[in-house]
Amino acid sequence: MNECTEIASRLRAIEWNEKPLFRRSQARLLQEYLRRSAIWTQEIHAQGWPFLDIAHWVNPNVRAPEETVDDTLKALPSFVTFYVRRTVEWSLHFASLKDAGEQLPDLPDPFFPLLLVYGRGDTINLTPAGFIEVDGLSVPRGEVRRYARVRPLLSFDKESLDQLDQSE
């Protein structure tokens, strides 16, 4: 199974709960996505941060199979936001870059933390006030340069994320 197919399968299996079960971990994972998106944006001189189709900026000719994208998007519940739908699609295109053997900068996968936010059952949304909302928490959108300097999240295993949620 290639990475695009694997990600699509994981996304289709998510049990979206929209309950405040994982607030702290989801907010921290969102910050990690913003950090990674910022360093990718700077590296490839892209525009559109924080939510952008990085694969298109790297190589617009490499895309996920249309059927995989369509089937994955159709499997999402109706309440997911525009930004969830777009980032799900863009994560599939990014995985297809890797599957195609595209030469990529030595940077961490930008969508990995965001897919973990979704995997923990919640959506994201950009508010009119310029915040990114996840599970009822508002994370400041901020600026590319600021997020590029945020300390990286080092542990993504379930136990570490659950521990974040238990901390005060």
C-alpha positions, 0 to 999 in steps of 0.5 A: 500500500502506498502512502496516499492510499494509507492516509486515505484509509486512515482518514476514512476510518476516523470517528469524528466526535466533536467532544472536548476530549483531547483539547490540549493535544489537538491545540499543540498538534495544530501549533506543530502543523503551523510550525511545519507549514511555516518552514515549508512555506519559507523553504519553497517560497510559497504563498497562502500560509497557513493552509496551502497545497504544498504539493502544488508548489513543489510539483503541480504535475504530481497529484493524488488519484482523483478517485482516491481524493473523491472517495476520501472527501465523500467519507467525511461527515457533512459537518467538517469545515472547508479547511478540513476538506482542503487540508485532507485533499492537500495531504493526499497530494503531498503523500503522492509526491512522496510515492512518486519519489519526488525530491523533497527538502529535508523537512518534516511532513507538514500534514502529519500533525494535522491528520493527528488532530483529525484522528483524535476526532475534531475539526479545525476552522479559521475564524473571522478574528484570525484565530484557528479554532480546534475543539473549542480552543482558539489558536492564534494564526500569528505569522509565518516567521513566528511559527517557524521558530516554535519549538517542535513537538517531539512525541506523537505517540498516543500516550504522550498526547493523552498525557498532554490532555491530562496536564493542567 
